[in-house]
Amino acid sequence: MTQIIKRRGHKQKFDERKLYASIYAGCLSANIEKEEAAATSNLVVRELNRWLDEKKEITSNQIFSKVGLLLKAKYALRLNTPTGWRISN
């Protein structure tokens, strides 16, 4: 199991339920439908677990960055529409 090095230096076991809940809440606050929020959360958690598979320790900032990239990739088309919002590189 991967250990997360938190911002203040303490370590914690990676808990995919916390990640799922965070992504799901973020999707809902971005006005994404519940079904899509659940699907997005599952996809990101699954991809992050693959990425973490061989890592013993990782920082919470690295997880934050990876999740951001995964979400950006999933919503790239939507983010670049005239009615959507845009994330700069």
ABEGO torsion letter per residue (X at the ends): XBBBBBAAGBBBBBBAAAAAAAAAAAAAAAGBBAAAAAAAAAAAAAAAAAAAAABABBBAAAAAAAAAAAAAAAAAAAAABAABBBBBX
